[in-house]
């Protein structure tokens, strides 16, 4: 009898030892493979999710499709982790919603997954994808340059762009234009092609300037270059004139006619008499908090600067803004006109009246 009791006791001890060893091994094994469990899990939950993870095996580390392309994926505010896991599987991004769910609960990543827009791929493993969902901040940002902005206005938009480039660094680096522009100038003013740019958040100032410069070169066609030459302008002169046309025009369909007025004036040696060139020379108006003071006083028009086209004939030494494609095309392909003068109409429409003589120009003034 004693012997049978001893055997039974040893058997029970062996069973208990096996159970303890088994349930000690599983969490340890899971921790070694997938990291420590979340502190918020109870002991029983740790054992349960450790067991689940080990049962999933390669599902956690093998991507659904190693050659899969990227696709957008949005997590809504307040969406449950189970819903996220289900939609990931339905979107063919992961092989198993259950494996994803078990992994994020085990690691505690379910508590830190952020709502937002993501770019995901089935070439990512469940583990990689779960980590990706911890930050919805996009890798790229959209950087916008508006037509007619000057260098300082572009630089001022950087702090809210998401790029890690300071306005000071941008302005300083713009003093050495990228070689792709092939211009001899101490400023890139005029060659910041207005557009919406997708830029890596980590881009350097030189990378940003190179991207913008290449976009400019891409949009200047051989036909446009021939058009500039037909107006007896080289590229730099054409961009300079286009920068004036950009600031003078409000309605885009007038740009080619405005360009014709300035070209007519250049051909006969008249001063261009353009207000925006004076505005550029004056610089920032702190009282109005603008780079483009308006209206200009009579004293402003006498401001001595090579950019003041009321005083000095010909083009200013450099562009005064960054012209749109429309303004550049207007200089390349201007309308043919007899006009030497224009001024804003009195109806506030943004259009202009044009005149051949100064007397006609005065007669067009608002009463």
C-alpha positions in Angstrom: 0.0 0.0 0.0 2.8 2.4 0.9 4.5 1.6 -2.3 1.4 2.4 -4.4 1.0 5.7 -2.5 4.6 6.6 -3.2 4.2 5.9 -6.8 1.0 8.0 -7.0 2.8 10.8 -5.2 5.7 10.7 -7.6 3.3 10.6 -10.5 1.5 13.7 -9.2 4.7 15.5 -8.5 5.9 14.7 -12.1 2.7 16.0 -13.5 2.9 19.2 -11.5 6.6 19.6 -12.4 5.7 19.2 -16.0 2.9 21.7 -15.8 5.2 24.3 -14.0 8.0 23.6 -16.5 5.6 23.9 -19.4 3.9 27.1 -18.3 7.3 28.6 -17.4 8.8 27.6 -20.7 6.1 29.0 -22.9 6.3 32.6 -21.6 10.0 32.5 -21.6 10.1 31.3 -25.1 7.6 33.9 -26.3 9.6 36.6 -24.5 12.8 35.5 -26.2 11.1 35.5 -29.7 8.8 38.5 -29.4 10.0 40.6 -26.5 8.6 40.9 -23.0 4.8 40.9 -22.5 2.9 44.1 -21.6 3.0 44.8 -17.9 -0.8 45.3 -18.0 -1.3 41.6 -18.7 -2.2 39.3 -15.8 -0.2 36.1 -15.3 -3.0 34.0 -16.9 -3.2 36.5 -19.9 0.6 36.3 -20.3 0.4 32.5 -20.5 -2.6 32.6 -22.9 -1.1 35.1 -25.3 2.4 33.5 -25.1 0.8 30.3 -26.2 -1.1 32.0 -29.0 2.0 33.7 -30.3 4.0 30.4 -30.4 1.1 28.7 -32.2 1.1 31.3 -35.0 4.8 30.6 -35.8 6.0 32.1 -39.0 2.7 34.1 -39.5 4.2 36.9 -37.4 7.5 37.2 -39.3 6.7 36.2 -42.9 5.1 38.9 -45.1 1.9 38.1 -47.0 3.5 39.2 -50.3 7.2 40.0 -50.4 6.7 41.8 -53.7 3.5 43.7 -52.7 3.2 47.4 -53.4 2.3 50.2 -51.1 -1.3 51.2 -50.4 -3.0 53.7 -48.2 -4.6 52.6 -44.9 -6.5 54.8 -42.5 -7.3 54.1 -38.8 -10.3 56.1 -37.6 -10.3 57.9 -34.2 -11.7 55.5 -31.6 -11.5 52.4 -33.9 -11.1 49.1 -32.0 -7.9 47.0 -32.4 -10.1 44.1 -33.5 -11.6 46.2 -36.3 -8.1 47.4 -37.3 -6.9 43.8 -37.5 -9.9 42.6 -39.4 -9.5 45.4 -42.0 -5.8 44.8 -42.4 -6.6 41.2 -43.4 -9.5 42.3 -45.6 -7.1 44.7 -47.4 -4.7 41.8 -48.1 -2.0 43.5 -46.0 -1.6 40.6 -43.5 -2.3 36.9 -43.6 -4.0 36.6 -40.2 -6.1 39.2 -38.2 -5.9 36.9 -35.2 -2.1 36.8 -35.3 -1.9 40.5 -35.5 -4.4 41.0 -32.7 -2.6 38.5 -30.4 0.8 40.1 -31.1 -0.3 43.7 -30.4 -2.1 42.7 -27.2 0.8 40.6 -25.9 3.3 43.5 -26.5 1.0 46.3 -25.4 1.2 47.9 -28.8 -2.6 47.9 -29.0 -2.5 50.7 -26.4 -0.3 53.0 -28.6 -1.6 52.4 -32.1 -2.5 55.9 -33.5 -5.4 57.0 -35.6 -4.3 58.5 -38.9 -3.3 57.8 -42.5 -0.6 55.3 -43.2 1.2 53.9 -46.3 1.5 50.1 -45.8 2.5 47.1 -47.8 1.9 43.3 -47.7 5.7 43.1 -48.0 5.8 44.0 -44.3 5.6 41.4 -41.6 2.9 41.6 -39.0 5.5 42.6 -36.4 6.9 45.4 -38.7 3.4 46.6 -39.6 2.3 46.8 -35.9 5.3 49.0 -35.2 4.6 51.1 -38.2 1.2 51.9 -36.8 2.7 53.6 -33.8 3.3 56.8 -35.7 0.9 58.2 -38.3 3.3 61.1 -39.1 3.8 60.7 -42.9 7.4 60.3 -44.1 6.8 62.9 -46.9 5.3 66.4 -46.5 3.8 68.7 -49.1 5.7 71.9 -49.6 3.9 74.6 -51.5 5.4 77.6 -53.4 2.8 80.1 -54.6 3.3 82.2 -57.8 4.6 85.6 -57.1 6.2 84.9 -53.7 9.7 86.2 -53.1 12.5 84.2 -51.5 11.7 85.4 -48.0 8.1 84.5 -48.3 9.0 81.0 -49.3 11.4 80.7 -46.4 8.8 82.0 -44.0 6.5 79.0 -44.9 9.2 76.5 -43.7 8.4 76.4 -40.0 4.9 75.1 -40.6 5.8 72.8 -43.5 7.0 69.8 -41.5 10.5 70.1 -43.0 13.5 70.3 -40.7 14.9 73.3 -42.5 15.2 76.7 -41.0 14.3 79.9 -43.0 17.8 81.2 -42.3 19.5 78.1 -43.8 17.1 78.2 -46.8 17.9 81.9 -47.6 21.6 81.3 -47.1 21.8 78.3 -49.4 19.6 80.0 -52.0 22.6 82.2 -52.5 24.3 79.3 -54.3 21.8 78.1 -56.9 22.1 74.4 -57.9 24.3 73.7 -60.9 21.3 72.2 -62.8 20.0 75.7 -63.3 23.2 76.7 -65.1 22.9 80.4 -64.1 25.6 82.8 -62.9 23.8 84.5 -60.0 24.1 85.0 -56.3 20.5 84.2 -55.8 18.0 81.6 -56.8 15.2 84.2 -56.8 12.9 83.7 -59.8 13.8 80.0 -60.2 11.7 78.6 -57.3 9.1 77.1 -59.6 5.7 77.5 -58.0 4.2 74.1 -57.4 3.2 71.6 -54.7 6.2 69.4 -53.8 6.3 66.0 -52.1 9.4 66.2 -50.0 10.9 63.7 -47.5 10.5 65.1 -44.0 14.2 64.5 -43.5 15.3 66.4 -46.7 18.3 68.7 -46.4 18.1 72.3 -47.7 20.4 71.3 -50.6 18.1 68.4 -51.5 15.0 70.7 -51.4 16.7 73.4 -53.6 17.8 70.7 -56.1 14.3 69.3 -56.3 12.8 72.8 -57.0 15.5 73.6 -59.5 15.0 70.4 -61.4 11.3 71.1 -61.6 12.0 74.5 -63.0 14.3 73.1 -65.7 11.7 70.4 -66.5 9.0 73.0 -67.3 11.1 75.3 -69.5 10.7 73.7 -72.9 12.8 74.2 -76.0 9.9 76.1 -77.5 9.9 78.5 -74.6 13.6 79.0 -74.8 13.2 79.8 -78.5 10.4 82.2 -77.6 12.7 84.0 -75.1 15.4 84.3 -77.8 12.8 85.7 -80.3 12.2 88.5 -77.7 16.0 89.0 -77.6 16.1 87.8 -74.0 18.3 85.2 -72.5 16.8 82.8 -69.9 17.8 85.0 -66.9 16.4 88.1 -68.5 13.2 86.3 -69.4 12.7 85.0 -65.9 13.3 88.5 -64.5 10.7 90.0 -66.8 8.3 87.1 -66.1 8.7 87.9 -62.3 7.5 91.4 -63.0 4.6 90.2 -65.1 3.6 87.8 -62.3 3.4 90.6 -59.8 1.6 93.1 -62.1 -1.1 90.6 -63.2 -4.1 89.5 -61.2 -6.0 87.9 -64.1 -3.9 85.2 -65.8 -5.5 85.9 -69.2 -3.9 89.3 -69.3 -0.3 88.2 -68.7 0.6 88.0 -72.4 -0.7 91.5 -73.0 1.1 92.9 -70.0 4.3 91.2 -71.2 3.9 92.9 -74.6 3.8 96.4 -72.9 7.0 95.8 -71.1 8.7 94.3 -74.2 7.5 97.4 -76.2 9.1 99.7 -73.6 12.4 97.7 -73.5 12.6 98.0 -77.3 12.4 101.8 -77.3 14.5 102.3 -74.2 11.7 103.5 -71.9 11.8 102.7 -68.2 9.5 99.9 -67.2 7.9 102.0 -64.4 6.7 98.9 -62.5 5.4 99.3 -58.9 6.4 95.7 -57.9 10.0 96.5 -58.6 9.9 99.3 -56.2 8.1 97.1 -53.6 10.8 94.6 -54.0 13.5 97.2 -53.5 11.8 98.6 -50.4 11.6 95.2 -48.7 9.5 94.3 -45.7 7.0 96.8 -44.5 6.7 96.2 -40.8 3.7 98.5 -40.3 1.6 96.5 -42.8 3.5 93.3 -42.2 4.0 92.6 -45.9 6.9 92.4 -48.4 4.7 94.2 -50.9 3.9 97.7 -49.7 0.7 99.1 -51.2 0.0 101.8 -52.0 3.4 103.4 -52.8 4.1 107.0 -52.0 5.8 109.5 -54.3 8.8 109.3 -52.1 8.8 105.5 -52.5 8.9 105.9 -56.2 12.1 107.9 -55.8 13.8 105.3 -53.7 17.3 104.8 -55.1 17.8 101.2 -56.0 18.9 99.3 -59.1 15.6 97.5 -58.8 13.6 100.7 -59.1 12.4 100.7 -62.7 11.0 104.2 -62.4 14.5 105.5 -62.1 16.6 103.0 -64.1 15.9 101.9 -67.6 16.0 98.2 -68.6 15.4 95.2 -66.4 16.3 95.1 -62.7 19.5 93.1 -61.9 17.6 90.0 -60.8 14.0 88.6 -60.6 11.7 90.2 -58.1 9.5 87.1 -57.5 9.0 83.6 -58.6 6.8 83.5 -61.7 4.3 80.9 -62.7 4.5 78.9 -65.9 1.8 81.2 -67.3 3.9 84.3 -66.7 7.0 82.6 -68.2 4.9 81.6 -71.3 3.6 85.1 -71.6 7.2 86.4 -72.0 8.0 83.7 -74.4 4.8 84.1 -76.5 3.6 87.7 -75.8 0.6 89.2 -77.6 1.4 91.7 -80.4 0.2 95.1 -79.2 0.9 98.8 -79.7 0.6 99.5 -76.0 3.1 101.2 -73.8 0.9 101.9 -70.7 -1.6 100.1 -68.5 -3.4 100.7 -65.3 -5.9 98.9 -63.2 -9.6 99.3 -64.2 -11.8 101.2 -61.8 -14.3 98.3 -61.2 -12.0 96.3 -58.9 -12.1 93.3 -61.3 -8.3 92.9 -61.4 -8.2 93.7 -65.1 -6.4 96.6 -66.7 -6.9 99.3 -69.4 -4.2 99.7 -71.9 -3.0 102.8 -73.8 -0.6 103.7 -76.6 0.1 107.3 -75.5 0.6 108.9 -72.1 -2.3 111.1 -72.8 -4.6 108.1 -73.3 -3.2 106.6 -70.2 -4.1 109.7 -68.2 -7.6 109.6 -69.7 -8.0 106.0 -68.5 -7.6 107.1 -64.9 -10.4 106.7 -62.4 -12.4 109.8 -61.8 
